[in-house]
Amino acid sequence: MDHESGAAPPPAERAADGGAAVLPPRLRASWLGSRRYGVAPDEMRPVFTGSVDEDCLLYERGHEVLRGSMDADTRSARVKALSAIAVAEYQRLARAVDTILASLALLLVAAVLAVAG
């Protein structure tokens, strides 16, 4: 029994040695989410009809799982932050190179004046 709701836990496939296999976390989470709709996993029989049936339990659960995954995905925010850091570093390096080139030009002018002197 599930201690939170009193419902039976999801059925597990049998392992090759005959023992009960452990459900992967995503499968267990999906099953637990489907329970809210009052459907047992052994009652789920998805059938592709050639078009999207947005009222279908499978569609609703899949949409919910995918939306949750996308909302939890922070890669784009991290890429944006790292890109901003990289651009700032590039700008600082470009200024440093410009300063070095200007210094070399002044050093060359000083050397020419010293020789011509």
Sequence and secondary structure as in RCSB ss.txt:
>XXXX:A:sequence
MDHESGAAPPPAERAADGGAAVLPPRLRASWLGSRRYGVAPDEMRPVFTGSVDEDCLLYERGHEVLRGSMDADTR
SARVKALSAIAVAEYQRLARAVDTILASLALLLVAAVLAVAG
>XXXX:A:secstr
  TTTS       B TTSSB    HHHHHHHHHHHTTT  GGG      SS  TTSHHHHHHHHHHHHHHHH  H
HHHHHHHHHHHHHHHHHHHHHHHHHHHHHHHHHHHHHHHHH 
